[in-house]
């Protein structure tokens, strides 16, 4: 009789816990919407900070110690031309501690057929002039010069034996939103096939960012003559180069 009572008590506990377990499972919302995954390369090689040696188009060796940049004003373009706008800025970093920054979650994307994605590399004039901000635009992220000059849109640092700078350093800190030194660049990536977004699904868009393009197209960067850019001088040369660093790898529904 005692064993039977223990059994009954055990069953009561199980049935008492079971609804809570079921509720907790239902309350865990599965990811849905779009996830942008940025993959950093140097030509055909994956970007590895500090150790890997790469070569620019002039066959000058270099290593990379830092690679950060801002993207924002994301527009998802439907086949009828209408756009879904995400007015948020994201700071993408290759730093190991910030690896998750390369995966951007975009929620509440309307169902439909999409033909392309657009965004800017940089920070628009309004946000450049809005003083201290939070999140990705917080000056604590070390992507801000002064209250007068605004944000660093792209930061590429490294070393090269071909560099004429002190310590063989390479330092490209690019920013500026005023003409004729506007370094904001508009990016458009067209999907190879229509991107179909459905309710309760997660779609991944994989994008390649090629650091080598920053150093070669349309202007080949010679480390012996332009090892650093951290003022408006030569900034647009680098900005014109980084205008085409992004390529669409693929897009797919994963859930």
Secondary structure as UniProt FT lines:
FT   HELIX           2..27
FT   STRAND          33..42
FT   TURN            43..44
FT   STRAND          45..46
FT   TURN            49..51
FT   STRAND          54..55
FT   TURN            57..58
FT   STRAND          61..78
FT   TURN            79..80
FT   STRAND          83..86
FT   STRAND          90..93
FT   HELIX           96..102
FT   STRAND          103..106
FT   STRAND          112..121
FT   HELIX           125..128
FT   HELIX           135..137
FT   HELIX           139..141
FT   TURN            147..149
FT   STRAND          151..159
FT   TURN            161..162
FT   HELIX           166..168
FT   STRAND          169..175
FT   TURN            179..180
FT   STRAND          185..197
FT   TURN            199..200
FT   STRAND          202..210
FT   HELIX           211..215
FT   TURN            223..225
FT   STRAND          228..229
FT   TURN            233..234
FT   HELIX           235..242
FT   TURN            243..244
FT   STRAND          246..253
//
